[in-house]
Amino acid sequence: MTSDCTHVFLGMKAVIASPAMHHLISLAERVARSNATVLILGESGSGKEVLARAVHHFSNRAQKPWVDLNCGALPEHLIESELFGYDRGAFSGATTSKPGLFELAHQGTIFLDEIGELEMKMQVKLLRVLDGVPYYRLGGVKKVSSDVRIVAATNQELETAVAQGRFRSDLYHRLSQITLRVPPLRQRTEDIAPLAMHFLAQHDASLRFSPGALEVLVRHTWPGNIRELRNVVMRAAVLTLGGEIRAEDLPLNQHAPDMETPPPATSLEGMERKMIFDALHSTNGHQQKAAAKLGISRRTLSRKLKVYDSGLTEACL
């Protein structure tokens, strides 16, 4: 812990001021002492990965490996090779053998983010490994066993996905031995000002918020959660004149300041970003509903949110 509200889990900072989040971290610390699988639920950008890292940080496996995989970022065949590895000659281009993440995480923790995006075929294979069944690398002839703690996260309601036939009920019950839910930022307003000041200090420690600006930040509903807050703070810090960010300097539900001959790509990107966050706002942060409203797939929406978040390597609660 580096201050009263700043913690560090595996090199990732978490700014925690609200009673709800202090309670959740305390829960994670108790859960970490067991070997139970943990399912973390919450809206996109709410801080699920930091909570997952906290589970590993507090566990008896803390000195062992931590590995993570975003299940929505790779096609099925690549996810299989990432998780289970492959032997030389397993497919074209496999000139050497490669251990999978389960092998690399032996005696440690593997974090499966966006587990709701996993295809049904991979769900079956993952379930067998969770049940302790040894597996083969792709193209391999020798069975591999691994001892890992599984932590998974999703912004989907998996019970609904199970009812709709998109997610296996047996895998859901195997993953959710312990379930933790991260509340959205709008439900933990005590975290907003400390987070905003943390992000501002990262960009320029000489800048400050006016009382009016902090009031506007706390009143905003933050459909994009912490990612949206971070982007708003960074943009305000770049564009503000003087040493104080005022309420009118905050790019909330308004167009960015006009510039002379703005590049067309920037204008289009800004329009797209506004449409996406407006859709998220109107659906209370529900990505599946927002994607349907925008006429795009849930996976496309997730990729676009990650693009807006690119270049920022530190995630915070």
Buried (B, 14 or more C-beta within 10 A) or exposed (E): EEEEBBBEBBEBBBBBBBEEBBEBBEBBBEBBEEEBBBBBBBBBBBBBBBBBBBBBBBBEBBEBBBBBBBBBBBEEEEBBBBBBBBBEEBEEEBEEBBBBBBBBBBEBBBBBBBBBBBBEEBBEBBBEBBEEEEBBBBBBEEEBEBEBBBBBBBBBBBEEBBEEEBBBEBBBBBBBBBEBEBBBBBEBBBBBBBBBBBBBBBBBEEBBBBEEBBEBBBEBBBBBBBBBBBBBBBBBBEBBEEEEBBBEBBBBEEEBEEEEEEEEEEEEBBEBBBEBBBBBBEBEBBBBBBBBBBEBEBBEBBEBBBEBBEEBEEBBB
